[in-house]
Amino acid sequence: MLIVWLGRGRTPPTLCAKGSAVALIYLADDEREVREILNRFLAADGHEVLAFGSGSEFWDVFSRTPCDLAILDIMMPGIDGIELLARIRGSSQVPVVMVSAKDSDEDYCRGLVFGADDYITKPFKPTLLVAKVRSILHRIDVRSRDLGGMPKRWGNLEYCARTRTFSVDGMELALTAQEHQLLLFYFKKFNVPVSRDELSREVWGSEPLPASRAIDEANRRLRRRLLAAGSTVYNQTVWGRGYRLTYREGEGRL
């Protein structure tokens, strides 16, 4: 099994604590040159990195020792990036960045449907991927800590600050990292319409883009999860203004 370890001078995190690293990152790509370049840049940014040459190698390690963030190439032989993403989402909310060798709307949409947190198309500058990783990790850390004065419950949807989880009637919601941050943001602005531009800046950590497919798709996924769980509140589309977390029609406070 090919594993490229570039956390130089450190013990692999599968054997001990991560020490001063910002995050433990798993990278799956069948191109050796891509793995080595991305490993070098990510390690230089302070991360512990494990790189895998196939989806099966990635899954063999991830299923036993999950990481803090995963970077998956879509077009790999055997278990490809989309299948890996689906497997990950079956048990984990770890942030996932998808990498594609082609600018395909189909790949982009499939990644969003299965819960990818970001997407990048080859060829790209390694510094751009490093910036995306840094932004995702920063959002997770800041949003999770910035909870001062936030209500712990709206309707039957409850947030537990200790475990950083949402639950409906006591049953934990399975959310991706991005959906979790989106719901946290709505939780603090209950019943207040939020524009796509504000969501792009505050949740996605980027300047507003002309195309808002990622934002709309993330909201559709989150709404489906809330309604399927029987939540009395949901993220409602406010036409011409954006979205807001509010009570479902006919529902009141619990």
C-alpha positions, 0 to 999 in steps of 0.5 A, a space after each residue: 500500500 502506498 502511503 506518502 508521509 510528509 509530516 517531517 520530523 513528526 510521528 504519524 498521527 495514527 500512532 500518537 497525538 498530532 502535536 502542534 499540527 493544525 489538522 490531520 489531513 487524508 489525501 486520495 489521488 492516483 497521480 503520484 506527482 499530485 500527491 507529492 506536491 499537495 503533501 508538500 504544500 499542506 505539510 508546510 502549512 503545519 498539517 499532518 498529511 497522509 496520502 493514498 494512491 487509491 480509494 481502497 487504501 484511503 478507506 482502509 485507514 479512514 474506517 479505523 482512524 478518521 481524519 480532520 479533513 479529507 481531500 478526494 480526487 473524483 476520478 480514481 480507479 476502483 473506489 472513486 472519490 464520489 463513492 468514498 464521499 458517500 461512505 464517509 457521509 455514512 458515518 462522519 461529518 469530517 469536511 471533504 474537498 473534492 478534486 476533479 480533472 474536468 470542469 464538469 457540472 455533473 461531478 460538481 452536483 454529485 459532490 454537493 448532493 453527497 455532502 462535499 464541503 468544497 470543490 476544486 478543478 485541475 489544474 489549480 495552484 496548490 496555494 489555492 487548495 491550501 487556502 480552501 483548507 485553511 478557510 474550512 478549518 477556520 470556519 469550523 473552529 470559529 463558528 463552534 467557539 463563537 456561541 455566546 448568547 446563542 439560544 440552545 433550542 428552537 422548537 424541538 431542534 436543540 443544540 448541545 454546545 458540549 458535544 457540538 451537535 444538533 438533535 430533534 426530539 433527542 435524536 442527533 442529526 447527521 450533518 456534514 461539516 458545512 451543514 453544521 456551520 450553516 445551521 449554527 449561523 441560522 440558529 443565531 439569527 432565528 427568523 431573520 432573512 439572510 441573503 446569499 451574499 451574507 451566507 457566502 461571506 459568513 459561512 463559506 468564507 468567500 466573496 459573493 459569487 454570481 452562481 449560488 448553486 453551492 449555497 442553494 444546494 446546501 440549503 436544500 440538503 439541510 432542509 431535507 434533513 430537518 424535515 425528515 427528522 420531524 423538526 418543527 423549524 426549518 430553513 425557509 426560502 424567502 423569495 428575493 431575500 435569501 433564507 431564514 430559520 423559522 417555524 414550520 406552518 402550524 407549528 409553535 414554540 415547544 
